[in-house]
C-alpha cells in the first residue's frame, strides 16, 4: 500500500500581522522584514512561495519579496 499526500493544508503565517517602520530615505534593496509561513503537508506539497499582489496603493511598486525566503525589501 502506498499512501500519497495531497495538498490539503493551506500555508499558515507565524504571525497574524506584521508591522515595520522604515525611513523615507531607505535605499532600494533595504531589508524591511521577513514573513514566515509553514504548511503541514508533506514533501513537495509543503513548499511555500511568497508573492506581493498589486493593490490600490501599488504596494508592489515599493516592495519586493523573495519568493522562497519571505524577505521583503524596498524596491
C-alpha positions as CSV (number, residue, x, y, z in Angstrom):
1,X,0.0,0.0,0.0
2,X,1.3,3.4,-1.0
3,X,-0.2,6.5,0.6
4,X,0.4,9.8,-1.2
5,X,0.0,13.2,0.4
6,X,-2.4,15.6,-1.2
7,X,-2.2,19.4,-0.9
8,X,-5.0,19.7,1.6
9,X,-3.4,22.1,4.2
10,X,-3.1,25.8,3.5
11,X,0.1,27.7,4.5
12,X,-0.2,29.5,7.8
13,X,1.8,32.6,8.7
14,X,3.6,32.5,12.1
15,X,2.1,36.0,12.9
16,X,-1.4,37.3,12.2
17,X,0.1,40.6,11.1
18,X,3.4,42.3,10.6
19,X,4.4,45.9,11.2
20,X,7.6,47.7,10.3
21,X,8.7,51.3,10.3
22,X,11.1,52.4,7.5
23,X,12.8,55.7,6.8
24,X,11.5,57.6,3.8
25,X,15.2,57.8,2.7
26,X,15.7,54.0,2.8
27,X,17.8,52.8,-0.1
28,X,16.3,50.5,-2.7
29,X,17.0,46.9,-1.6
30,X,16.8,47.7,2.1
31,X,15.5,44.7,4.1
32,X,12.2,45.6,5.7
33,X,11.1,42.4,7.4
34,X,10.8,38.7,6.8
35,X,7.5,36.9,6.8
36,X,7.3,33.2,7.6
37,X,4.6,30.7,6.8
38,X,4.5,26.9,7.3
39,X,2.5,24.2,5.6
40,X,1.5,20.9,7.4
41,X,1.5,19.0,4.1
42,X,4.5,16.7,3.4
43,X,7.2,16.7,0.8
44,X,6.6,18.9,-2.3
45,X,3.1,20.0,-1.0
46,X,4.6,21.9,2.0
47,X,6.8,24.3,-0.1
48,X,5.7,27.9,0.5
49,X,6.2,30.5,-2.2
50,X,5.7,34.2,-1.3
51,X,4.3,36.9,-3.6
52,X,3.1,40.5,-3.2
53,X,0.0,41.2,-5.2
54,X,-0.7,44.6,-6.7
55,X,-3.3,46.6,-4.8
56,X,-4.8,50.1,-4.9
57,X,-1.8,51.5,-3.1
58,X,0.6,49.8,-5.6
59,X,2.5,48.1,-2.8
60,X,4.4,46.0,-5.4
61,X,5.9,49.3,-6.7
62,X,7.5,49.9,-3.3
63,X,8.4,46.4,-2.0
64,X,9.8,43.2,-3.4
65,X,9.5,39.8,-1.7
66,X,11.9,36.9,-2.2
67,X,9.6,34.2,-3.3
68,X,11.4,31.4,-1.3
69,X,12.6,33.1,1.9
70,X,9.8,35.7,2.5
71,X,12.3,38.5,2.9
72,X,10.7,41.8,2.0
73,X,12.9,44.5,0.5
74,X,12.3,48.1,-0.6
75,X,12.0,48.4,-4.4
